[in-house]
């Protein structure tokens, strides 16, 4: 069975979890003060911080979501990688050194460096929480997806398990533990993804025996049960009567297999081949329940390697204006969002000086860029491995590893689990800092001693972690890369205009910053919640009922944030100078 638990996988998984918890316990003694808890005393080496950047940034969306999207749709999933990586150009040349110079613990510190305004702290703190929560959702969804085949537990149990482990990491040692977990996970992710890519190239392509029958249909019912040709999956003498899903049906020259392939030859051969993919169609009954049917669809390799096949990216080929705007808006948000993510920005406070911040950003870019190249091979390798679960795109990479060996599946799944741990711990830490340092203390509501600040941050971590668990259970059906697009849009709309204008326009006022953060955050959230994709995938309503013309808000809400800051700053400049 696709989701049959593996004793070896469970053993490796438990070793990874035990090592992570042991490391957190050991490092806990270094996080007694607020400077240690939130920023590791600024003593993290720049190279370690750079790899930790990669460990923090290469989240479930990068490993599970992008690989899954490429495996199901082809090249389009790689466009997410391009957008994610391009955003680091902004982080390197615009944000890295000023963030280190201006701040202390949180993103709000940098915004408030010139003004000492409780209003800025409050607005930035709320924005940090909103972005972090939106980013937490796909990480927790990915966690449940991973634990389900590893331990044989339901999705919700996996989300709860991950949430509990992450809360322990953050509460125990704060940024010190989080940094080293991210460093280890980033290193392992790049190394083993390289190994997996090498195996894909060494195996090459082949026409899979027993896969010639392309008439099977897979149906996912409203209650979650999966039927293959009318029979429940997982019953009968063979593996659920399910022929290999995602396979080559014809190779160039009608050969049976290619043998090992080079990195460029891999794409040339695939372009001239035919691959059996699965298209989906969702129907809604009179009582509101949905049924999704997956049908095999022979597809030319040349079509797989061209952009514009995924619904999100149809604007590349569509003649409709709103489709084109939706694509441009998504890429704009991905490009601008990286330098605005709170859990990325706080990493600049963990190194000694601005030069170390710049160096660590360069190391992070190198690791992240190399990994994203590997996702293209892993996604296409999963597409042709015969091991896809058509009902769950997020499992493409682990199931690809299982097609090689059980041990590799165990290791890749465990690494993916630590990927979730590293990103979620960073997000929860950023949220705890926002609650403690921005919303309560700096807004003037309470005055905390250093010990009380750390204790309150740990309590906030538990609260945010609990919220993340609940949301991870509720949004379990959505692809994690799609969900992360939301977080990038909100971050770019709410945070980037204020940060960029503060750095490069002396006319910026505190009122302008507050207004830009609030307007950017509120408008992007409202646009997302009123969009067609949210109506269809979250509310279960028809996309035609949506109140906005396209789903991605960035192209509207990011300029709106800049315009709001400029207008309000001009209107309040005289008051600020008086």
C-alpha positions as CSV (number, residue, x, y, z in Angstrom):
1,X,0.0,0.0,0.0
2,X,1.0,3.6,-0.6
3,X,0.5,4.5,3.0
4,X,1.6,1.3,4.7
5,X,3.7,2.1,7.8
6,X,7.3,1.0,7.7
7,X,9.2,-0.3,10.8
8,X,12.5,1.1,9.4
9,X,10.9,4.5,8.6
10,X,9.5,4.7,12.1
11,X,12.9,3.9,13.7
12,X,14.7,6.5,11.6
13,X,11.9,9.0,12.4
14,X,12.2,8.4,16.1
15,X,16.0,8.8,16.0
16,X,15.6,12.2,14.3
17,X,13.0,13.3,16.8
18,X,15.0,12.1,19.8
19,X,18.2,13.9,18.5
20,X,16.2,17.1,17.9
21,X,14.7,17.1,21.4
22,X,18.1,16.1,23.0
23,X,19.8,19.1,21.2
24,X,17.1,21.4,22.4
25,X,17.4,20.3,26.0
26,X,21.2,20.6,25.9
27,X,21.1,24.1,24.4
28,X,18.4,25.3,26.8
29,X,20.9,26.5,29.3
30,X,22.1,29.1,26.8
31,X,18.8,30.9,26.5
32,X,18.1,32.2,30.0
33,X,18.0,35.9,29.1
34,X,15.8,37.6,26.5
35,X,18.9,38.3,24.3
36,X,19.7,34.6,24.3
37,X,16.1,33.5,23.8
38,X,15.2,35.8,20.9
39,X,18.6,36.4,19.2
40,X,21.1,33.8,20.5
41,X,23.1,36.7,21.9
42,X,24.1,37.6,18.3
43,X,26.9,35.0,18.5
44,X,25.9,32.6,15.7
45,X,28.7,32.2,13.1
46,X,27.8,33.7,9.8
47,X,28.2,30.4,7.9
48,X,26.0,28.5,10.3
49,X,23.5,31.3,10.1
50,X,23.6,31.2,6.3
51,X,22.8,27.5,6.2
52,X,20.2,28.1,8.9
53,X,18.6,30.7,6.6
54,X,18.2,27.8,4.1
55,X,16.9,25.5,6.8
56,X,14.4,28.1,7.8
57,X,13.4,29.1,4.3
58,X,13.3,25.6,2.7
59,X,10.0,24.8,4.3
60,X,7.4,22.2,3.6
61,X,6.3,24.3,0.7
62,X,9.7,24.0,-0.9
63,X,10.3,20.3,-0.4
64,X,6.8,18.8,-0.4
65,X,4.7,21.4,-2.2
66,X,7.0,22.3,-5.1
67,X,8.1,18.7,-5.7
68,X,4.4,17.7,-5.7
69,X,3.4,20.5,-8.0
70,X,6.1,19.6,-10.5
71,X,5.2,15.9,-10.2
72,X,1.6,16.6,-11.1
73,X,1.8,19.5,-13.5
74,X,5.4,19.7,-14.8
75,X,7.5,22.9,-15.2
76,X,5.0,25.2,-13.6
77,X,5.9,24.2,-10.1
78,X,9.4,25.4,-10.7
79,X,8.1,28.9,-11.2
80,X,7.5,29.0,-7.5
81,X,11.2,28.1,-7.0
82,X,12.2,31.0,-9.2
83,X,10.0,33.4,-7.3
84,X,11.2,32.3,-3.9
85,X,14.9,32.5,-4.9
86,X,14.6,35.9,-6.7
87,X,13.2,37.4,-3.5
88,X,16.6,36.9,-1.9
89,X,18.1,39.5,-4.2
90,X,15.9,42.1,-2.3
91,X,17.0,40.5,1.0
92,X,20.7,40.8,0.1
93,X,20.9,44.2,-1.4
94,X,18.1,46.0,0.5
95,X,17.4,44.4,3.9
96,X,20.3,42.4,5.3
97,X,22.7,45.1,6.7
98,X,20.0,47.7,7.7
99,X,18.0,45.1,9.6
100,X,21.1,44.2,11.6
101,X,22.0,47.8,12.2
102,X,18.5,49.1,13.1
103,X,17.0,46.3,15.2
104,X,17.4,44.2,18.3
105,X,14.9,41.4,18.6
106,X,12.0,41.7,16.1
107,X,11.0,43.2,12.7
108,X,9.2,46.0,14.5
109,X,12.5,47.1,16.1
110,X,13.8,48.1,12.6
111,X,10.6,50.0,11.7
112,X,10.6,51.8,15.0
113,X,14.3,52.7,15.1
114,X,13.7,56.4,14.3
115,X,10.4,57.0,16.0
116,X,10.1,55.1,19.3
117,X,6.3,54.8,18.6
118,X,4.0,52.4,20.4
119,X,1.7,52.6,17.4
120,X,4.4,51.2,15.0
121,X,5.2,48.4,17.5
122,X,1.5,47.5,17.7
123,X,0.9,47.5,13.9
124,X,4.1,45.6,13.1
125,X,3.4,43.1,15.9
126,X,-0.1,42.4,14.5
127,X,1.4,42.1,11.0
128,X,4.0,39.6,12.2
129,X,1.3,37.5,13.8
130,X,-0.8,37.5,10.7
131,X,2.0,36.6,8.3
132,X,3.4,33.9,10.7
133,X,0.0,32.3,11.1
134,X,-0.6,32.2,7.4
135,X,2.9,30.7,6.9
136,X,2.3,28.2,9.7
137,X,-0.8,26.6,8.0
138,X,1.1,24.9,5.2
139,X,3.9,23.8,7.5
140,X,1.4,22.0,9.7
141,X,-0.5,20.6,6.7
142,X,2.8,19.2,5.5
143,X,3.6,17.7,8.9
144,X,0.3,15.8,8.9
145,X,1.0,14.6,5.4
146,X,4.4,13.2,6.4
147,X,3.5,11.5,9.6
148,X,0.5,9.7,8.1
149,X,2.5,7.2,5.9
150,X,5.4,7.1,8.4
151,X,3.5,6.1,11.5
152,X,0.1,5.0,10.1
153,X,-1.6,7.8,12.0
154,X,-4.4,10.0,10.8
155,X,-3.6,13.5,9.5
156,X,-4.7,15.3,12.6
157,X,-2.5,13.1,14.9
158,X,0.5,14.0,12.8
159,X,-0.2,17.7,13.0
160,X,-0.6,17.4,16.8
161,X,2.6,15.5,17.1
162,X,4.6,18.0,15.1
163,X,3.1,20.9,17.0
164,X,4.0,19.3,20.4
165,X,7.6,18.7,19.3
166,X,8.0,22.3,17.9
167,X,6.5,23.9,21.0
168,X,9.1,21.9,23.1
169,X,12.0,23.1,20.9
170,X,10.9,26.8,21.2
171,X,10.0,26.7,24.9
172,X,13.2,24.9,25.8
173,X,15.9,27.0,24.1
174,X,14.5,29.6,21.8
175,X,16.7,30.9,19.0
176,X,19.8,28.9,20.0
177,X,18.0,25.6,19.6
178,X,16.0,26.8,16.6
179,X,19.2,27.9,14.7
180,X,21.0,24.6,15.2
181,X,17.9,22.6,14.2
182,X,17.6,24.7,11.1
183,X,21.4,24.3,10.3
184,X,21.3,20.6,10.6
185,X,18.1,20.3,8.7
186,X,19.2,22.6,5.9
187,X,22.5,20.6,5.5
188,X,20.7,17.2,5.5
189,X,18.1,18.4,3.1
190,X,20.6,19.7,0.5
191,X,22.8,16.6,0.8
192,X,20.1,13.9,0.6
193,X,18.2,15.8,-2.2
194,X,21.5,15.7,-4.1
195,X,21.7,11.9,-3.5
196,X,18.1,11.5,-4.6
197,X,18.7,13.5,-7.8
198,X,21.8,11.4,-8.5
199,X,19.7,8.2,-8.2
200,X,17.1,9.6,-10.6
201,X,19.7,10.4,-13.2
202,X,21.4,7.0,-12.7
203,X,18.0,5.1,-13.1
204,X,17.0,7.1,-16.2
205,X,13.6,6.6,-17.8
206,X,11.9,3.3,-18.6
207,X,8.5,2.1,-19.8
208,X,7.1,0.5,-16.7
209,X,5.9,-3.2,-16.9
210,X,2.3,-3.6,-16.0
211,X,1.5,0.0,-16.6
212,X,0.0,-0.3,-20.0
213,X,-3.6,-0.3,-18.8
214,X,-4.4,3.4,-18.7
215,X,-8.2,2.9,-18.1
216,X,-8.1,2.9,-14.3
217,X,-9.9,5.7,-12.5
218,X,-9.3,6.9,-8.9
219,X,-12.2,8.4,-7.0
220,X,-11.8,10.3,-3.7
221,X,-15.1,10.5,-1.9
222,X,-16.3,13.2,0.5
223,X,-15.5,10.9,3.5
224,X,-11.9,10.6,2.4
225,X,-12.3,7.0,1.1
226,X,-10.3,6.3,-2.1
227,X,-11.8,3.9,-4.7
228,X,-9.8,2.4,-7.6
229,X,-12.0,1.2,-10.4
230,X,-14.9,1.1,-7.9
231,X,-13.0,-0.9,-5.3
232,X,-11.6,0.5,-2.0
233,X,-7.9,1.2,-2.3
234,X,-5.8,-1.2,-0.1
235,X,-8.0,-4.3,-0.6
236,X,-7.6,-7.3,-2.9
237,X,-4.6,-9.5,-3.7
238,X,-2.4,-6.7,-5.1
239,X,-1.7,-3.2,-3.9
240,X,-5.2,-1.8,-4.1
241,X,-5.6,-2.9,-7.7
242,X,-3.7,0.3,-8.5
243,X,-1.5,0.3,-11.5
244,X,1.6,2.5,-11.3
245,X,0.6,6.1,-11.2
246,X,2.7,8.6,-13.1
247,X,4.9,6.7,-15.6
248,X,6.4,6.8,-19.0
249,X,4.2,5.3,-21.7
250,X,6.6,5.9,-24.6
251,X,10.3,6.7,-25.0
252,X,12.1,8.1,-28.0
253,X,12.7,5.4,-30.6
254,X,10.2,3.2,-28.8
255,X,13.0,1.8,-26.5
256,X,12.1,0.2,-23.2
257,X,14.6,2.1,-21.1
258,X,17.3,4.8,-21.5
259,X,19.9,3.8,-18.9
260,X,21.7,6.5,-17.0
261,X,21.2,10.1,-18.1
262,X,23.2,13.3,-17.8
263,X,21.6,16.4,-16.2
264,X,20.7,18.0,-19.6
265,X,20.0,14.8,-21.4
266,X,17.4,14.1,-18.8
267,X,15.2,17.0,-20.1
268,X,15.9,16.2,-23.7
269,X,14.7,12.6,-23.4
270,X,11.6,13.6,-21.3
271,X,10.7,16.3,-23.9
272,X,10.5,13.6,-26.6
273,X,8.6,11.0,-24.4
274,X,5.0,10.5,-23.5
275,X,4.0,10.5,-19.8
276,X,0.7,9.3,-18.2
277,X,-0.5,12.0,-15.8
278,X,-3.8,12.2,-14.0
279,X,-6.3,14.9,-14.4
280,X,-8.9,15.7,-11.7
281,X,-12.5,16.7,-11.8
282,X,-14.5,17.6,-8.7
283,X,-18.3,17.3,-8.7
284,X,-20.7,18.5,-6.1
285,X,-23.9,16.7,-5.2
286,X,-27.2,18.3,-4.2
287,X,-26.4,17.9,-0.5
288,X,-23.1,19.8,-0.9
289,X,-20.7,16.8,-0.6
290,X,-17.9,16.6,-3.2
291,X,-16.4,13.7,-5.1
292,X,-13.1,14.0,-7.0
293,X,-12.3,11.7,-9.9
294,X,-8.7,11.3,-11.2
295,X,-8.4,9.9,-14.7
296,X,-5.2,9.0,-16.7
297,X,-4.2,11.3,-19.4
298,X,-1.3,10.5,-21.8
299,X,0.7,13.8,-22.1
300,X,3.6,14.7,-24.4
301,X,6.8,15.5,-22.6
302,X,7.1,18.8,-24.5
303,X,3.9,19.9,-22.9
304,X,5.1,19.0,-19.4
305,X,8.2,21.1,-19.8
306,X,6.4,24.2,-21.0
307,X,4.9,26.8,-18.6
308,X,1.3,27.6,-18.2
309,X,-0.3,24.2,-17.5
310,X,-1.1,24.6,-13.8
311,X,-4.3,26.6,-13.2
312,X,-2.4,29.2,-11.1
313,X,-0.1,29.9,-14.1
314,X,-2.6,29.7,-16.9
315,X,-2.2,33.5,-17.3
316,X,1.1,32.7,-19.2
317,X,-0.9,31.3,-22.1
318,X,-4.4,32.8,-21.5
319,X,-5.7,35.7,-23.5
320,X,-7.7,36.9,-20.6
321,X,-6.4,40.0,-18.8
322,X,-7.3,38.8,-15.3
323,X,-5.5,35.5,-15.8
324,X,-2.4,37.3,-16.8
325,X,-2.7,39.7,-13.8
326,X,-3.1,36.8,-11.5
327,X,0.2,35.2,-12.7
328,X,2.1,38.5,-12.5
329,X,0.6,39.2,-9.1
330,X,1.8,35.9,-7.7
331,X,5.3,36.3,-9.0
332,X,5.5,39.9,-7.7
333,X,4.4,38.7,-4.3
334,X,7.0,35.9,-4.2
335,X,9.7,38.3,-5.3
336,X,8.8,40.9,-2.7
337,X,7.7,38.6,0.1
338,X,11.0,37.0,1.1
339,X,12.5,40.2,2.4
340,X,9.3,40.8,4.4
341,X,8.9,37.4,6.3
342,X,9.3,38.0,10.0
343,X,10.9,34.6,10.7
344,X,13.6,35.3,8.1
345,X,14.2,38.9,9.2
346,X,14.8,38.0,12.9
347,X,17.7,35.7,11.7
348,X,19.7,38.9,11.1
349,X,19.9,39.6,14.8
350,X,21.7,36.3,15.5
351,X,25.0,37.4,14.0
352,X,27.6,39.9,15.2
353,X,27.5,42.7,12.7
354,X,26.3,43.9,9.3
355,X,29.2,42.2,7.4
356,X,28.2,38.8,9.0
357,X,24.6,39.5,8.0
358,X,25.6,40.0,4.4
359,X,27.8,36.9,4.3
360,X,25.2,34.7,5.8
361,X,22.7,35.9,3.2
362,X,25.1,34.9,0.4
363,X,25.5,31.5,1.9
364,X,21.8,31.1,2.2
365,X,21.2,32.1,-1.4
366,X,23.8,29.5,-2.6
367,X,22.2,26.7,-0.6
368,X,18.6,27.6,-1.5
369,X,19.4,28.1,-5.2
370,X,21.1,24.8,-5.5
371,X,18.3,23.0,-3.7
372,X,15.7,24.6,-6.0
373,X,17.5,23.2,-9.1
374,X,17.3,19.8,-7.5
375,X,13.5,20.1,-7.0
376,X,13.0,20.1,-10.8
377,X,14.7,16.7,-11.1
378,X,13.0,15.4,-8.0
379,X,9.5,16.5,-9.2
380,X,9.9,15.1,-12.7
381,X,11.5,12.0,-11.2
382,X,8.4,11.5,-9.0
383,X,6.2,12.2,-12.0
384,X,7.7,9.1,-13.8
385,X,8.3,6.9,-10.8
386,X,5.0,5.1,-10.8
387,X,4.7,5.7,-7.1
388,X,2.5,8.9,-7.0
389,X,-0.6,9.1,-4.8
390,X,-3.0,11.1,-7.0
391,X,-5.0,12.1,-4.0
392,X,-2.1,13.8,-2.3
393,X,0.4,15.9,-4.2
394,X,2.4,16.7,-1.1
395,X,3.7,13.1,-0.8
396,X,5.5,13.1,-4.2
397,X,9.0,13.4,-2.8
398,X,8.8,10.8,0.0
399,X,7.1,8.3,-2.3
400,X,9.7,8.9,-5.0
401,X,12.3,8.0,-2.4
402,X,10.3,4.8,-1.5
403,X,10.5,3.8,-5.2
404,X,14.3,3.4,-4.7
405,X,14.5,1.9,-1.2
406,X,12.7,1.8,2.1
407,X,15.8,3.2,3.8
408,X,15.9,6.2,1.5
409,X,12.2,6.7,2.1
410,X,12.8,6.7,5.9
411,X,15.6,9.2,5.7
412,X,13.9,11.6,3.3
413,X,10.7,11.5,5.3
414,X,12.6,12.1,8.5
415,X,14.5,15.0,6.9
416,X,11.2,16.4,5.6
417,X,9.9,16.2,9.1
418,X,12.9,18.2,10.5
419,X,12.2,20.7,7.6
420,X,8.8,21.3,9.1
421,X,10.3,21.5,12.6
422,X,12.9,24.1,11.7
423,X,10.5,26.4,9.8
424,X,7.7,26.1,12.3
425,X,10.0,26.8,15.3
426,X,11.3,30.0,13.6
427,X,7.7,31.1,12.9
428,X,6.5,30.5,16.4
429,X,9.6,32.3,17.8
430,X,8.9,35.3,15.6
431,X,5.3,35.3,16.8
432,X,6.3,35.0,20.5
433,X,8.7,38.0,20.0
434,X,5.8,40.0,18.5
435,X,3.5,39.2,21.3
436,X,6.0,39.9,24.1
437,X,8.3,42.6,22.7
438,X,5.9,44.4,20.4
439,X,2.3,44.0,21.5
440,X,2.7,44.0,25.3
441,X,5.9,45.6,26.4
442,X,6.7,48.1,23.8
443,X,3.1,49.3,23.3
444,X,3.2,50.4,26.9
445,X,0.7,48.0,28.3
446,X,3.1,46.3,30.7
447,X,6.6,46.5,32.0
448,X,8.5,43.2,32.1
449,X,11.7,42.1,33.7
450,X,14.1,40.1,31.6
451,X,13.0,36.8,33.3
452,X,9.3,37.7,32.8
453,X,9.9,38.6,29.2
454,X,11.3,35.1,28.5
455,X,8.5,33.4,30.5
456,X,5.8,35.3,28.7
457,X,7.4,34.5,25.3
458,X,7.3,30.8,26.2
459,X,3.6,31.1,27.1
460,X,3.0,32.9,23.8
461,X,4.8,30.1,21.9
462,X,2.4,27.5,23.4
463,X,-0.6,29.6,22.3
464,X,0.6,30.2,18.8
465,X,1.6,26.6,18.4
466,X,-1.9,25.5,19.5
467,X,-3.5,27.9,16.9
468,X,-1.1,26.4,14.2
469,X,-2.2,22.9,15.1
470,X,-5.9,23.7,14.7
471,X,-5.4,25.5,11.4
472,X,-3.2,22.7,10.1
473,X,-6.0,20.2,10.6
474,X,-8.7,22.5,9.0
475,X,-6.7,23.2,5.8
476,X,-5.4,19.6,5.2
477,X,-6.7,19.3,1.6
478,X,-4.7,22.2,0.1
479,X,-1.2,22.1,-1.6
480,X,1.3,23.7,0.7
481,X,2.9,25.8,-2.0
482,X,-0.5,27.3,-2.8
483,X,-0.9,28.2,0.9
484,X,2.5,29.7,1.2
485,X,1.6,32.1,-1.6
486,X,-0.9,33.6,0.7
487,X,1.8,34.3,3.4
488,X,4.1,35.9,0.8
489,X,1.3,38.2,-0.4
490,X,0.4,39.4,3.1
491,X,4.1,39.9,4.1
492,X,4.9,41.8,0.9
493,X,1.8,44.0,1.2
494,X,2.1,44.8,4.9
495,X,5.8,44.8,5.7
496,X,7.9,45.6,2.6
497,X,6.5,49.2,1.8
498,X,7.2,50.4,5.3
499,X,10.7,48.8,5.5
500,X,11.8,50.0,2.1
501,X,10.5,53.6,2.5
502,X,12.0,53.9,6.0
503,X,15.4,53.0,4.5
504,X,15.3,55.1,1.4
505,X,12.9,58.1,2.0
506,X,13.7,60.6,4.7
507,X,10.1,61.9,4.4
508,X,8.7,58.8,6.0
509,X,6.7,59.5,9.2
510,X,5.5,57.2,11.9
511,X,1.9,57.8,10.8
512,X,2.8,56.7,7.3
513,X,4.4,53.5,8.5
514,X,1.5,52.6,10.7
515,X,-1.0,53.3,7.9
516,X,1.0,51.4,5.3
517,X,1.3,48.3,7.6
518,X,-2.4,48.3,8.5
519,X,-3.7,49.0,4.9
520,X,-1.3,46.5,3.3
521,X,-2.2,43.8,5.8
522,X,-6.0,44.4,5.8
523,X,-6.3,44.7,2.0
524,X,-4.3,41.6,1.2
525,X,-6.1,39.5,3.8
526,X,-9.5,40.7,2.5
527,X,-8.5,40.1,-1.1
528,X,-7.4,36.5,-0.4
529,X,-10.5,35.7,1.7
530,X,-12.8,37.1,-1.1
531,X,-11.0,35.4,-4.0
532,X,-12.2,32.6,-6.3
533,X,-9.6,30.0,-5.1
534,X,-10.6,30.6,-1.5
535,X,-14.3,30.4,-2.3
536,X,-13.8,27.1,-4.1
537,X,-11.0,25.4,-2.0
538,X,-11.9,26.7,1.5
539,X,-15.5,27.7,1.6
540,X,-16.7,25.0,-0.8
541,X,-18.5,27.5,-2.9
542,X,-18.4,28.3,-6.6
543,X,-15.4,30.4,-7.7
544,X,-17.7,32.4,-9.9
545,X,-19.3,33.9,-6.7
546,X,-16.0,35.5,-5.7
547,X,-16.0,39.2,-5.0
548,X,-12.6,40.0,-6.6
549,X,-11.6,39.4,-10.2
550,X,-8.5,37.3,-9.6
551,X,-7.0,35.4,-6.6
552,X,-3.5,36.8,-6.0
553,X,-3.6,40.2,-4.4
554,X,0.1,41.4,-4.6
555,X,-0.1,43.5,-7.8
556,X,-2.8,45.6,-6.2
557,X,-2.1,45.5,-2.5
558,X,1.8,46.0,-2.6
559,X,1.5,49.3,-4.6
560,X,-1.4,50.3,-2.3
561,X,0.9,49.9,0.7
562,X,3.5,52.2,-0.9
563,X,0.9,54.7,-2.0
564,X,-0.6,54.8,1.5
565,X,2.7,55.4,3.2
566,X,3.6,58.2,0.8
567,X,0.2,59.9,1.0
568,X,0.0,59.7,4.8
569,X,3.6,60.8,5.3
570,X,3.1,63.8,3.1
571,X,0.0,64.7,5.0
572,X,1.6,64.4,8.4
573,X,5.2,65.7,7.6
574,X,4.6,69.2,9.0
575,X,3.2,67.8,12.2
576,X,6.2,65.4,12.5
577,X,8.6,68.3,12.0
578,X,6.9,70.6,14.5
